[in-house]
Amino acid sequence: MTQSVALFVTCLVDQLFPQVGESVVRVLQRLGVEVDFPPDQTCCGQPAFNAGFVSDARAVARRFLDVFSDSEYIVV
């Protein structure tokens, strides 16, 4: 049975270290894991929360939860 995971690529990886995200996909696939990349994913809300924008962070976090709601496993 093939395991399937959803991959969440953080802002830091996306903007500064995209090769890390690509490497994660290669490692998971080599281990026989099917990797799904939800195209609607955005920020998780942590930067806004850390900056004190709790209300804005809450809205972004809810979107994150909606986008990944069908995922049994999420790899970050």
C-alpha positions as CSV (number, residue, x, y, z in Angstrom):
1,M,0.0,0.0,0.0
2,T,1.4,3.4,-1.0
3,Q,1.3,6.1,1.7
4,S,0.2,9.5,0.5
5,V,1.1,12.9,2.1
6,A,0.3,16.5,1.4
7,L,3.4,18.7,1.2
8,F,3.2,22.2,2.8
9,V,6.1,24.3,1.6
10,T,6.7,27.1,4.1
11,C,7.4,30.7,3.0
12,L,11.0,30.4,4.1
13,V,11.6,27.3,1.9
14,D,9.6,28.7,-1.0
15,Q,11.4,32.1,-1.1
16,L,14.9,31.2,0.1
17,F,15.6,27.5,-0.1
18,P,13.4,26.0,-2.9
19,Q,15.9,23.2,-3.3
20,V,15.0,21.9,0.1
21,G,11.3,21.4,-0.9
22,E,12.4,19.6,-4.1
23,S,14.8,17.4,-2.1
24,V,11.9,16.5,0.3
25,V,9.8,15.4,-2.6
26,R,12.6,13.2,-4.0
27,V,13.3,11.6,-0.6
28,L,9.6,10.9,0.0
29,Q,9.2,9.4,-3.5
30,R,12.3,7.3,-3.0
31,L,10.6,5.9,0.1
32,G,7.5,5.0,-1.9
33,V,5.4,7.9,-0.6
34,E,3.0,9.6,-3.0
35,V,3.4,13.4,-2.6
36,D,0.5,15.7,-3.2
37,F,1.1,19.5,-3.4
38,P,-2.2,21.4,-2.9
39,P,-1.9,24.3,-5.4
40,D,-4.1,26.6,-3.3
41,Q,-1.8,26.6,-0.3
42,T,-0.5,29.9,0.9
43,C,1.1,31.2,4.1
44,C,0.2,29.4,7.4
45,G,-0.2,32.7,9.3
46,Q,2.8,32.4,11.5
47,P,4.6,35.6,10.3
48,A,1.5,37.7,10.9
49,F,1.0,36.1,14.3
50,N,4.6,36.7,15.3
51,A,4.3,40.4,14.2
52,G,1.2,40.8,16.5
53,F,-1.5,40.7,13.8
54,V,-3.5,38.0,15.5
55,S,-6.7,38.6,13.6
56,D,-5.0,38.5,10.2
57,A,-3.1,35.4,11.2
58,R,-6.3,33.6,12.3
59,A,-7.9,34.2,8.9
60,V,-4.8,32.9,7.1
61,A,-4.5,29.9,9.4
62,R,-8.2,29.0,8.7
63,R,-7.5,29.1,5.0
64,F,-4.5,26.8,5.6
65,L,-6.8,24.4,7.5
66,D,-9.4,24.5,4.7
67,V,-6.8,23.8,2.0
68,F,-5.4,20.8,3.9
69,S,-8.6,19.5,5.4
70,D,-8.8,16.4,3.2
71,S,-5.1,15.5,3.9
72,E,-4.5,12.6,6.3
73,Y,-0.9,13.5,6.7
74,I,0.9,16.8,6.1
75,V,4.6,17.1,5.7
76,V,6.2,20.5,6.4
